[in-house]
Amino acid sequence: MKRIRCLALGEAFVMVMLTAAMATGDNGPARGPLRACQQNPRYFTDGSGKAVYLTGSHTWSNLQDMGPTDPPPAFDWDAYLDFLDRYHHNFIRLWRWELTVWDTTANREDKFLIAAPHPWPRTGPGQASDGKPKFDLKRFDEAYFARLRQRVAQARDRGIYVSIMLFEGWGLQFVPDAWKAHPFYPDNNINGVGSEVNAEGKGLDIYTLAHPAITALQEAYVRKVVDTVNDLDNVLYEISNENHPPSTEWQYHMVRYVRAYEKTKPKQHPVGMTFQYAGGSNAALFDSPADWISPNPEGGYRDDPPAAEGSKVILSDTDHLWGIGGNQQWVWRSFLRGMNPLFMDPYGGVVLGNTFDPQWEPIRRSLGYTRRFAERMNLTAMTPRSDLSSTRYCLTQPGVEYLVYQPQPDEPFTVTLAAGQYRAEWLNPSTGEAVDGGALEAKDAEVSFAPPFGGDAVLYLASGASRGPR
């Protein structure tokens, strides 16, 4: 075995390395709707033909305003886009909150939040259960959809993809008295909707196919969303956040419905299905007609993710693994196993969590670091190969490029390299420090490496035939 040990470089040179080796230029608009990459279906591709890696931080109030006042304070969308740019993120879930309020008791907090606007106007006549005018479910609030379109378009101009969450199933299950805060509750609308719903079941059968009139209202809303954003290239759809397991057939129906309706339109976009909480299975996601999925912890997605095989694009999301949680190691483990990691970000702490809590900085930074590697590498040709490194985390096009993650602090490791000449680079994900590892020649054998700094480490090896730094 050949051991390579690199000495830490001077601070100025490290900064030069970080800039030259990692920088990729400003984000740009999407170049066509995403679709599964035929050469490597672990990822999407756009009009460029290259694999598109998706990663980023999403937060609950990025579409509808939320806060303790009525009306709630306006969310600073421009500042949020700047925040995403700063960390080099390129994906968000644009959250939909179906209830008029969010009592955070079920989140082990004590906030009571107002949520607005909603897809339907509050016209009356009559007052809803919150004392405001009732909803008219046969009309749409055009200001809501104008905001939706504007935010997706502005994200596009920053090179950010947006998954539009169509429905939200967690709140109706767990927020106290949630059914009475839903527009479909019979006292909350002028259309006679909701009286047939099983209130003892918290109104959850609206997320089944049990009530054709309600399904028709939901389908009309879906059509309105599609009509609003179909021409934009940076769009994805998510059927529902963490709906209950009995919603499976309804979600499958909605996936097919979005797809069928978009076939009548100029552009088609990916449709996703996310973990059904509580009690849902990852099998229901993999068996679904969805293009992308977000799994639950079963199978090791928190600590030792299984390698993505490409049957679905996997957007592994801390929201479905922890709620609010995760760590730097999870980001790299997921990326090296062929997934697209996402972070449920408390952001400003208005809804949940603390204001810009520094404990989440390592996740935010590492998401951006992984994207920079994804942009440098020929990701279309790279697959996860646990067998090629003693760390078991290796994303590679053998003989051309290897990206290896060592989660164990200060431990040497081996990589089995195809014969050839390589250039080595190190990244310290805890600090952002980049270190030139020099050149080496391999002869179809295991090569041993020792990280040049403490903590976990990332090693990038590129042959002379690779694309290398841009």
N, C-alpha and C positions, 0 to 999 in steps of 0.2 A: 504494500500500500504506500501511496505517496501522501505525506502529511504537508498541508499548506497552513502556515500560521502567518497572519497579517498583523503588522504593528499599527496601532492607531496613528492617524495622520494629524498634521497640524490643523487647527481650527479653520484657518482660511482656506486650506486646500479641501477640507471636508465640505465647506459650503460650496466651493466650485463644483465638486463632485456631485453634490446633491442637486445643484441647479442643472448641470449639464446632463447628468444621467437620468434624472427623473422628470424634468420639465417637458411638457408636451404642447404648450401653446394654449390659447384661450379656447373655451368651449365654443362650439358652433351649433347651429340649428340641426335638427334631425334631417337625414337625407332620404327619407322614405319611411313608410310605416314598418314597424318591426314584424318579422316573421321568423319562424324557427330556422336556424342555420343548418342547411342540409349536411354540410361537411362536419359539423360539430353541434348537434342539437341540444347540447347543454346550455347553449347561448342563443340569443336572437341575432339577427342580422338586419341591416337596413339597405338602402339603395346602393351603398358602397360595396356590398358583398363581404365585408369584414365582420367578424364576430363582434357583437356589442355587449359589453359587460355592464351590468346595471348594479349600482350601489348607492346608498344614500340614507339620509336621516329624514324621517317623516314625523309630524306632530299633529295632535288632534284638531287644533283650531285653524288649520291652514286653508280651509274653504269657508266654513261657517264660523262666525265670531262666537267666542265663548267667554263668559266672565260673570262676576258676581252682581253686576248691575243690569238694569233693563232700560234701554238696550245694552248689550254687552259692548265692551270697548272694541274698537276696530283692530283687527290683526294687521300688523305691519308687514305686508306681503313683500315689499321691495327689500326690506331689511332681511327677511327670511331667504330671499334669493341670493342676497349678498353672502349670507351665512353659508349657504350650500356651495357657492362659488369658492369661498375661502377654504373650504375643506376638500374641494375638487370632487364633489358628489354630483351624480347625474341622474338620480331617480328619487321620486317621492310617491307615496300613496297620498292622494288628495281625499281627505277624510269626509265621510258623510255621517252626521249624527241625526238619527230619525226623531229623537225625542225633543221636546221643547226645553227640557231641563236636564241637568246631570247632577244628581245627588251622589257625591263620591264616597258615601258610606261603605259601599261594597268594595271600594278601592283602598279601604283602611285610611281614608282621609276625611276631613270634615268640611269640605267646600260644597256650596250649592250654586250651580252655574246655570245661567241662561244661555240658550243656543239659538242663533238666528243668523241669516234668514233660512227659509225652507222652500222646497220646490213649488208649493202651492200658496196662493195669496190668502191672507186673513181678511175676508171681506164681510163676514157676517151674512145675514142677520143673526143675532143672538150671540151670546158669550160662550166661549169654551170653558173648560174646567179651570183654566188659569186666569179667567176674568177678561181675556182678550177676545176679539172677534173670532168666530169660528172659521175654519178653513173651507175653501171651495175646492174640492178635489177634482172638479171637472175643468178647472182652469190652471194655468201655470203662472208663477211669479217670474215675469220676464227678467227682473233685476237679478234674481238668483242665477238664471242661466247665462245672463250677460257676464256676471262675475265669474262663473265657471269657465266660460270661453276665454275671457281676458286672462285669467290666471294660467290656463294651459298654454295660451299663445305666448305669454311673457316667459314662462318656463322654457318653452321651445326656443325662444331667442337666446336663452342662456345655455342651450345644449342639454336641458334637463327633461327627462322622460317623466310622464305623469300617469300613474294608474288611478283612474277615477273609481272610487268606491261607490257602487250603486246603492247598496243597502248595508245596514249595520245591525247585527243580531245580538251582540253582547248586552247592550243596554236594556233591551226589553226583558232579558232573562234576569238581570241582577240589580238594576237600579230600583230602589223602593218605589212602589206605585207607578212603575214605568208605563203600564198600559194606559193609564189615565193621562199621560203626557204625550201620547202618540196621536198624530193627526187622524188615524183611522179609528180611534176610540169614538163611539157613537155620539157622545156629547161634544166632540171637538170639531165636527164638520157639518155642513148643511146638506149633505148628500145622502143621508140615511145609511152611511157605511159604518160597519163595525158591530151592529147589534147581533149578527149571527156568529160572531167570533167567540170562542171559548175563553171567557174572562178568567175562569179558574186556572187555566193553563197559561196565564199572563199574556194572553193575546198572541202566543207564539204560532198559532196555526195560520196567521197571515203569511208565514214563511213556509207554507205547504201549498198544495194545489187543491185544498179542500173548498175554497170559496172562489168560484170563477169570476165573480164581479170584482173581488179584490185583486185577483191575478191580472184582470184586464186593466185595472188602474195602474198596477205596477208596470205592466208592459207599456202602457201609454207613456209613463214617466221614462222608461228606458228608451223608447223611441225619441223622446224629446232630448235626452242627453246625447244620443247618437247624432241626431240632426244638428245639435249645437256644435259638436267638435269633430265630425267625421272628416273634414278636410284637413285636419291638423295631423302631422306625421308623428308627433311624440306621444301619442295616446296609447294607453292600455286600459283595460277594464278589470275590476275586481267585483265579483258578484256580491259578496257580503262578508263583512268582518265577523269572524267567530260566531256564526249562527249555530243553533243547536243541531244535533245529529239528525232529527227527523226532517230537517230542511233539505236533505240530500237530493231527493228527486226534484224538488222545486229549484234548487241551485243548478242541477243538470239541465233542467228545462230552460232556465234563464241563460245559461251558457249558449245553448243551441238557439235561443231566441235572438240574442245579440248577434250571433254569427249569421243567422238567416236574414235578419233585418239589414245588416251591413252589406250583404251580398247585393242588395238593391241600390247601394251607394257606391261612389267612386273608390273608396278606400276601405280596407279591412284591417282590423287591429287585433292584437292578442287579447284573449279573455282568460282571467285567472280565477282560481278557487283557493281559499285559504282555510286553515285549520278550523274545524268545527268544535267549539268549546261549549260545555265541557263534555268529554266522553267520545269525541270524534276520533276516527282512525285515519292514519296516513293512507291506508289502502283505498278509502273512499276518494281521496284526492287523486291518487295515481290511476284509479279506475274511471275517473271523470272525463268528460269531453273537453276539459279546460286545456289551454295551451301552456299555462304556467301554474305553479302551486306553491304554497308556503306550508311546510309540515309542522307537526308538533314534536315534542322531544323524543318520542319513541324511536328507537333505532339509533340513538346516540347523537342527534342533531345538535345538542348543546356542547358536548364534551369531546366526542370523537365521531364526527359526521361520516356516514357512509358515502362512498364515492358516487357522484351523480352519474347515472348511466345514459342519460339522454332521452328517456321516454317522455319526460316533461322538463321544461326549463324550471329550475328550482330557485325561487327567491326566498332564501332562508332568513326569517325575520325574528328579531329578538322579541317582538310583540307576542308571538305564538310560542316562544320558548321560555321566556321569563315573565312577560308583561313589561315591566321596566327592569332591564338587567342586561347581562352579557359582559364580555370583557375582550380585551385586545386579542388574546389567544383564539377566542372563538372566531373572530374575523378572519384570521389567517388560516385556521383549520378549515373553515368553510370554503374560502377561496381556493385553497390548494386541493380541495376535493371536488372542484368543478361547479361550485354554486355561486350565486349572486347574493351576498349578504346585505341585509337592511337593518337599520336601527330605529326602534321606537323611541323617539327623542323627547324627553320632557321639555326641551328647549327653554322657553322663558319661565316655566313653572306656573303658568296661569291656570292650567287645567289640573295637572298632577305633578308631583315632584317639586324640586327646588329650582330657584332661578339660576339658569346656566350653571348647573352643578358641575364642578371640575372633575368629579369622578368619571364622567362620561367622555372626557377629552381623548383618552387613548383609543376608544372605539371610533370616534369621529375622525381622528387623524389616520388611523389604520385603514379605514374604508377608503380614504383618498389615496393612501399609498398603494393599496391593491389596485385601484383603478389606473394609477400611473404605470404600474407594471403591465396591466392588461393592455394598455395602449401601446406600450413599447414592443410587446411580444407579438408573435404571430399566433394569437389566441385560437384562431380557427383550427390550427393544426395541433393544439396541445390538449393532452388528456391527463387525468390524475393517475399516477403510477406509484402506489404505496410500496411496491416491491423494489423500487430503485433507490430508496434511501432508508437508512436505519431509523430515521425519524418517522417514517411512514407518511410524510407529507411532501409530495413531489408532484408538480405540474410540469409536463414536459412534452416536447417533440424530440425524442431521443436522437442524440447526435447533433442536434441543432441548438436547442435551448432547454435549460432546466431551471425551475424556480423551486427552491427547497426551503421549508420552514422547520426550524428547530425550536420546539416549545420548552425544552428543558434547559434551564439557565446553565451557562458555563460548561456545557457538555460537548465534546467532539462528536462528530457523526460521519457516516460514510455515504457516498453517492456512487452508484454504479454507472459509469460513463461509457458511451461508445467511443471507439478510438477517434482521436482528433485533437486539435488545438482549441483551447477555450480561454476566454477572459472571464475573470471572477470579479464580482462586486458584492459587497455586503450592505445590508441595511439594518440599522438598529431601530426597530419599530417603536421603541419606548422614547427615543429622542429625535428620530428623523436623521440621525447621523449616517452618512454614506461613506464607505471605505473601499478604496480600490484594492482588490484582492490579487491583482497581477495576472500574468499569463501562466498557463500550465498545459502540459501535453499528457493525454490519457491514452491507455492501450487496452481497451475493453476490460476494465477491471474496476474494483472498488477503489475509490480515492477517499482519503480521510481529510476532514476539514475541522479546524478549531476556530470558533468565532473570535474576532479580535476585540470583543467587548463583553461585558456581563449582561445577563438577562437573556430573553429569547432573541432569536436571530433569523434573518432572511438572507439566503444566498442565491444570487443569480449568476448562471453560467451561460455564456453565449459563444458559439463556435464562430469561426470566420465566415461560415456560410449563412449565419443568422442575420436578421435585420439589424440587431444591435441598437444602441442608443440613437435617438432621432434628434 
